[in-house]
Each structure stands twice: as structure tokens, then as C-alpha cells.
Amino acid sequence: HELDLAPRFLAPDYRGSGKLQGKRAIITGADSGIGRAVAVLFAREGADVAVLHLDEAADAKVTRQHVEAEGGRCVVIAGDVRDPAFCAKAVRQVVKAFGGIDILVNNAAFQLHCERLEDLEDAHLQETLQTNIAGYIQMARAVLPHLEEGDCIINTGSETGLFGSKALVDYSATKGAIHAFTKALASQLLPRGIRVNAVAPGPVWTPLNPADKAAQDVADFGRDSDMGRPAQPEELSPAYVFLASPVTASYISGVILPVMGGPRG
């Protein structure tokens, strides 16, 4: 809520058409940024949404208000996806509230720039690894007993998982791991009819990206993209709807969908 200019997440020109009618979704890191934008569009398409977040209660409250304004039921659960016990407990809460789960969006993330690998501290490394890849695996493991044929998991990858980022070595490594996890789990779950895909965003204007940057660096954020600017969260969220809905993506699994503002080639 302190980010100025505020990220755009409402996608006012997007018209829902019931693509997710009756679906029940968990979205991690849904208090702000991409997660909030996805929660809003999921609700606009008819889904009920569980908003999982770490500790930004004020931001999560705003997400809830917008989900409910779209007509969806919403539960908000605070906790850390690095903790397997929290993941299991959160899933139980959502099943109790909604009667089941059809969609998991793994979106929670941690990043902190570090110019030299020698300066990467153990605590920093573990937070990146445990949030970005262990948390995704733990949430998927907790949700899977409740998923059925036609359900899906969507992971948030990154262009850094494809091309790397010299000041985000650990973050890039986890995003590459998310891409591999997506493909491997898609293969494993194919016989069960559960689809697994990922979205790989380019630079996106969310609290995650400018949080540890100087003002001048923030001003230049995203200028090296092919479009010369960062995306807004509302420009990412339709990709998640596309992958979540069996209407549009019933024959798509194991895909890393790039939303990068250009070919990046």
C-alpha cells in the first residue's frame, strides 16, 4: 500500500464470462501485485478465492474487498509457505470454507538483490530457496489430495528463470527450478487429469521489485524490456485465467507461458 505509483490490478476493460464459475482457488502471495490481480479476475470469472499472504494484513484486506465486490467468496489466511505445517493447515481451512479446492496458484516470492555471490548471506539464501521453490512444492503437496480430474496448478516463474539476472543469482535459480518443477509435476499428474503450468513474467510493477532498490534504479525499472516499460499486474492476470480455465486450456499442460513484453531474443 506504500508503493507510489500504485500498481494497476483491476483490469477494467476485462469482461468476465463464467470461465471459472464454481471453481475454488488458493492464491499464495495474493495480498498485492500479480497475486491480487489474479484474485480479482478469478472472482470476476466466477471463482471463490482464498488469499494467502505473509504479514501484510492491510493489503490482504483490500484484496478481499475487491474479490467480494466481484461476487466471489473470499477467505484470508496469514502465514509462511516456508512452513509445511502452515501449508497443510491453510489447505484444511480452505477446504472447510469452500468445500474443496480446484485451483492452486503458487505465487508467493522473495527476492533481494546481491551484486556478488560471495556476499550472499546464508539467511538470504535460505529465505529465497524456502519461499520460492520449497514453498511451491509444499503447497502443491498439501493441495494435491483435494484436486481431481480437470483441476490445475499454476506456478509463477520468471524471465530470470530463462535468461538469468546477474544481481539475482539465487532468485533466478529458484525461478528456473520452478519451471523444471512445473514440467516434471505436469508429467507426473497427467494420468490423473490434473494440469500444471507456469507463467513467466518479465518486469512487473509490484512491491517485490522496487523494495530493495534506490530511487533512481526504481525510476529505470523495466526500461530494458522490449516494450521499454514494466508490465502492470492487470496485464499478467488474464494469462492465469487462460491457464486456469478448462474452457481455454484443457489441452495445455507443462507449459511455461512467457508474458515478457516481447521475444527477449
N, C-alpha and C positions, 0 to 999 in steps of 0.2 A: 504493500500500500504506500510505501515511501518513494517508489520509483516514479520519477518525473522526467519525461512524459510517461503517462500510464500506458501499458500495453493494451492493444485493442483485442478484445476477445468475443464480442457479441455477434460478429458476422451478420450485420443487419440485413444484408441482401440474400442471405441463405434462407430458403423456404423448406420447412420440414415436410416430409411426405410419408411418414409412418415406417421408415426403413428399419427402425429398431423397436417397433411397437411391442410392448410386453416384455422386452428384454431387461435384464438386471445386470448392472455393470459395477465393477470396482475399478477406480482410477487412483493410483498412487501419485503423490505429488500434485494433487488436484486443487490445492489452495490458491495457486496462481499460475501464470504463464500458460504453457501448452495444455497442462492438465485441466486448468479452469476452462479454457476454450473448448476442449473436448467434452467436458462435463455438460456445458451449455448446449452444444449441438446434439449430444446423445439424448438429452432431455427433450430437445426440440423434435427429435425423431421418434419420441415415444418411450424412451428408456427411463427406468429408475436408476439412480446413481448413488453409489457410496463414495464419499470423498475422504480419502486417506491423506493425512498430512503429518508433518513432524511437530511443529510447535507454533505455527502462525495462525492462531485461533481467529484473529480479526479477518485475515484474508479468507480463511476457510468459511467463515460466516457469510461473506459476500458471495462466494461460490454457491453456497447453499441457497441463498436468496434467489439467485438467478436460475438455478436448477428448478426450484419450486415455482418460480414465475413462468417457466416454460411448461409447467404442468406435471413435472416428474416428482416422484417421492425422492427424498434425499436423507441419508444418514452421514454424519461427520464423525470420523474416528481419528484421534490423535495418537501417534506412536511412531516407532522407528522400525523400518523394514529390515534393518540390520539384525534385529532380534527375531529369531524364528518363532519364539513363543508369541510375540505380538502378531506376526503374520497369521498364525493359526487362530488366535483369539479374534482378530479382526474379521477373518472369514466366517467364523461361527456367528459373530454379531450380524453380519450382512445376511447370512442365510436365515437367521431368526427374524430379521426385519423384513426381508423381501420374499422369503420362501424358497430361495435358491439363487444361483449365480449363472449367468450365461456368457459374460464377457469380462476378461481381466485386461486392463491396460496398465502395464508396468511403465511408469513414467518418472518416478522419484529419481533424483540425481544429485550428486555432489561434484563440484569442480573447484579447484583452486590453482591458479597459475603458478608455475615454478620454472624459472628460466634454466636452471642447471639441475640435472638428475642428482648430483651429489648433495644438493640442498633439499631434496625431497625427504621430509621427516617421516618417521615410522607412523606417527598418528595420522598424518595427512594421507599417506599411502593406504593405510587400513580403512580409513573412512571412505575413500574413493572405491576401493575394492568391495568392501562390505555393503555399501549403499548401491553401487551401480550394477554389480553383477551378482553378488551373493543375495542381495535383496530381491532381485528379479527371480532368481531360481527358487528362493524360499517362498515367495508369493505364489509362483506357479505351482509349486509342490503342494501348498496348502489349498489352493483352489481346485486342483485337478479332480479330486474325488467328487466334486459337485458339478463338473462340466459333463455335458452329454453330446451326442452327435449333433453337429450344426453349430456348436458353440465355438468360441475362439479366444485366443490370447494375442494381444498386440503389444510389442515392445518398442520403446523409444530408443532408437540408435542415434547415429550422428554422422555427419560428413567426416568428423575426425576419426571415426572407425574405419573409414575407407581411405583417407588421404593422410591421416595423422595431423598433429599440431605440435610444433616444437616446444611450446611453453605449457602444453597439457599432455605430457607423455603418459602419465598414469591414467588420466581421463580417456585419452584416445585408446589406450589398451583395453579399458573396460568396455568402451563402445564397440571395438572390434570383437570382443568376447560376446557382447550382446547379439551381434549379427550372427556369429557362429552358433550361439545358443539357440537363436531363432530357427536356423536351418536344421540343426540337429533335433530339436524338440518337434519341429514340424514333421520330420521323417518318422519320429517315434510315435506321434499321435495320429498319423494319417489313417491307420487301420481303425481308429476309434471315431473317425469323422470329426475330429477337433482341429481347426485350422490355427496356425501360428505364423504371424507375420510381424514385420517391423517397419517403422517409418524412420528414415534417416534425414533429419532436418539439416539445412545449412544454418547460418547465423540467424537467430531469432531474438527479438526484443523481449526478453523475460528477465526477472530478477536474478536468475542464475548467472547470466553472462557479465553484466557490469559490476557485480557485487564486490569483486576484489581488484577493480581497475581504477586507475587515475582518471580524472575528469576528461582530459584530452583524449585518452585512449577510448573512453566511452563514446566520445563525440565521433570517433572514426570507426566505431564498431560496425561491421558488416559492409564497409565500403569496398572490400576486396572480393565480395561476391560478384557473380556475373551481372546481376542487376544493379550492383553498386549501392545496395542498402540491405539492412536486415529484414527478415520477414516479420510480420505481426502474428501473434498466436492464432488469430482467426483465419490466417492463410494456411495454417497447418491442420486445423481441426477437421476440415472436410475429408482429408486423407484417412483419418482414423474412422470416420463414419463409413467411408468406402470399404475399408478392410473389415470393419465390424459387421456389416450387414450381409446376410446371406443373399439378399436381393442383388447385390452388386459384386460380391466377391466369393460366391460359393465354390468357385473352381480355382481359388488363389490361396496357396499356402507355401511357406518357406521363402517368401519374397521380402527383399529389403527395398522399400519404396523410397526413392530419393525425392525430397522436396527442398531443393537447394538453390532455386532461382536461376538455374542454368545447368549446362552439362558439366561444369567444373573440369573440363578437359584441357 
